[in-house]
Every structure is written in C-alpha cells, then in structure tokens.
Amino acid sequence: MKKGTVIAVIIISLAVIGGIVGAIFFLRKRSMGGFDKNIVYVESVRSINGLPIGNSSRFMGIVESQESKGVNKDSGKTVKEVYVKVGDVVKKGDKLFAYDTTQMEMNLEQLNIDRTGIVNNIESLNTSLNDYSTQRDKAKDQDDILSYTSQINSTNSSIKEAEYDLSVKDLEIKKQQEAIEKAVVTSPMNGIVKTAGTADADSSSDEDTDVDMDMDMDSDVDDMMNSDMYNTEEDSTSNAFITIIAEGDYRIKGITDEMNIHSFTSGTKVVLRSRTDESVTWNGKVAKVDMEPKTSNSQSDYYDYGESSSNYNFYVTPESTDTMILGQHLFIELDYGQGEKVEGIQLPAYYVVQEEQGQYVWKRGEDGNIVKALVTLGELDEEKNTYEIKSGLSLDDYVAYPDETIQEGDPTTTNIEDLPEEEDDESGEFEESDESDFTDDSSDDESFEVGLPDDMEDTIPSELDDSFDDSMTDDMEEVSDPGQSIDSPDDQSEDE
C-alpha cells in the first residue's frame, strides 16, 4: 500500500475519533445542563394586576379579644367550688367560684373574742384611771401627787393604744364579714372563660388551660399562637385564677421580624386575608406596635424568621369584624390598593421593556415557551408605578420579569422550585474533573489514548478498530504523536 494511502487512512481515522470525542463531550455537557435552555419563571397577570410591587409580603396574625380580664384568687383562702370551665360564656355578675367559708367563720369568731378582750382591757384601764384621779385628789404629799399623776398619764396612753387596737380589730372583723358575704366571686364582664383553675388549687399550681378555639390549621402556625394568643400586651392575666376574654370588639395580633418591623407604624393601612379562603378580606389599621422584641423560639413561634431573629408583635384594629372568629388565623398584608377593584390591566412598570420599535413584555406563548409580546401602553400611574395595558395582554396570560438571559423559545414554569440552582462556575467553561474521561498522555507515554465512559464503549464500531489496525500493520510504525504520522512536504519529496 502506498504511503499516500496510509496518510489518507490515518487522517480519516483521526477525524472519526475526533467526531466520537466531540459527541462524548456534547453528551456530557448536555447531561450537566450546559446546553439546556434557560427556564423562565412566569406569574399570572391576574395575580399581579394593579399591584405596585407584585405579590406583597404576608405576615401571620390571629383574631383576639380587645379586652381580657383576670380574676385572682386570694392566696390565704381555699376555693371550695368552681362554677365555670374553659370555654363557658358568662355574663357580668355570673358566679365563677366560691371560697370555703369554714375557716373564715372561725377566724371571725376569734376576731370577736379578741375584740371582747380589748374592750374589757379598756374598761379596766378606765377604772384604774378613775382610781388614780381620786387618790391624787386626796393626796397631800407632793411626791404622792407626782406619782399618781405619772400613773394617770401612763394609763391614758394605755387606753389610747387599746382604743387603736380596737379600731384595727373592728376593721378586721368588718373585712372578714365582707369576705364571708362575698365568698362567691362573680364575673366582672361579659365574655368567654379562657382559663380556669380548680378547687383546692393554690397559687403555685394554677396551671391555666388555654381555650382551644383554633380552626384545623397547620401545626407550625398553631404551636406559636396558642402559647399566648389571648394574653394582653402586658400579660397581666397570665397568672390569674380565672381569665375572661371579651366577646366582640376583636383585634388582630400580628408578628414580624426586625427586617420588616419598621413597615408598621400606628395608622398603617393593612389588608386582612382569610387563610382558608383568600377571597375573603377585611381592611384595618395598625393600632400599636410592640418595639420590645420577643426572642424567637423554634418550638413556640409559629413562624420561623431565622435562628437568631427576634419577633415583634403589632396589633391591627379591623374596620369590620363580620364573619371573624375568635382565634382565627389570618394573613396580614400592607395595603397597596390590592383590595380595590382594578379596571382593565394595570401591570407593574418593571415588567415593560422599552425599545425604539415599541414596548414589549416577556409572556408565555401557546406552546408554553417564552415569547416577546408587543403591548400598547396607556397612562402611567406614578403613585403605584403601574402601566395601563390597552392591548397585547390578557388577565389569563403569564408574564416574566425581564432578564438579559431570557431568549425567545425558552421554556417557562410557574413553580419557582423548578428553577436550577446557581452553579459556582459562572463562566460556563468546561472543567476537567479529577478523573477525566479524556486523557492526552502523548508527551509522556508512547501512545495516544482516548478514554470513554463505560456506557459509550459499545457504541464504537468494531470495524473501525480492525480497519485501523490492518491498514497500519505492514506500512506504518507506532508513533508517539498522531501528528508524526503526517509527512512534511520535504519528506514527501524525498519519497518521490
């Protein structure tokens, strides 16, 4: 076989090998997402219509009573009977619990005995005082007169002390009588019993049981709110024997973190949205913000703002409480006008791309891929920074935030979790791994090796190996570099 033929065979063989290597490179690159199209996240025009910043942040809240009163138990008394239980509806004046009056009656009897002793002592002192006065009047000796005078003064002092003791004892008796008469404690207002102690419970064992008035909500929300859902800001009722919360006149207690606390000030307008039916909303205003942080507790806080974050409570007064339920969980949103009826399509301005040939938005096409859609703009609402879209979009369309990486034909998704995670290597260059599938050891070894993945070995035609070996066995020596098999023009001229 002529050397020219050998050279041609070598060139063809190298081209085939190069093609295989390129195919392997392409398949590996595609498997790593290098050639995948950019996935574009799109949002419903209907959901963002009229909003100045797209979907607004939501905060968690719970419906609670405006007023809460605690009825304390006298630590020196024993509760004989409790007439109410948690969840009972009570009216002002209804019986709550009664003290055991047995000990109080015994104490009253002892007080009366003590009082009798004081009265008798006063009478005795008055008798002595009269005697000293009589004796002094009869005395002739100056020393005797001085002695009786001293005794009279001392007796007068003793009488005044006894009279004071008598007045104190009378007050004790009066209080004891009133305590017996008021052994039955009544409700100070209309409301619902939130917590109730038990008979024979002392102040150290009055473990209150919160009213379980929650709907069947997510457990991560319930755990936080149930820990203090009905306490007042000052927690003044937390140790009361019985706690009553007022019916009606609801307010909403919300929670936020230090990143958003300054968004809430007294008078800030908010939208309250039902968690179970987001079409049900109420309007309200922030009435108070607690600037003292409540340090986050992963077990007690219903919303985790981070391991080291601090939570803050704020309170909203709703304009209406119709259909609200005590203990109901709500979403709280800053009011950007999302509760107002929007005429037509009002799209946030940052969705619109301005070009010389016109304005367009990125929207999802009929095939599910992103396309440019020319739109006709109306007036700009400078307050909300939204454009009126006169044509080119409908409420049923989905649009994407403009990004320089978007290209027409890219696939779209409405699930943000479908977006690929950012890779550390943003250059897009192909990096050789530690265990590279492609090795070129020609500078050190005597052969040129092309390593292939296990699943690609069977794809190489066996005829290629046979033809390559047969054509080179007789006329060609083994070379250390594929380039050495190609003769230079000088070599070719010498052969000729």
Beta strands, then each sheet from edge to edge (+ up, - down):
strand 1: 40-44
strand 2: 58-65
strand 3: 68-71
strand 4: 79-82
strand 5: 89-90
strand 6: 95-99
strand 7: 184-186
strand 8: 191-196
strand 9: 242-245
strand 10: 250-257
strand 11: 269-274
strand 12: 281-289
strand 13: 294-295
strand 14: 310-318
strand 15: 329-334
strand 16: 346-348
strand 17: 353-355
strand 18: 358-364
strand 19: 370-381
strand 20: 386-391
strand 21: 398-400
strand 22: 412-413
sheet 1: 16+ 20- 19+ 18- 21+ 1- 22-
sheet 2: 13+ 14- 10+ 2- 15+ 11- 12+
sheet 3: 3+ 9- 8+ 5-
sheet 4: 4+ 6- 7+
sheet 5: 16+ 20- 19+ 18- 17+
end
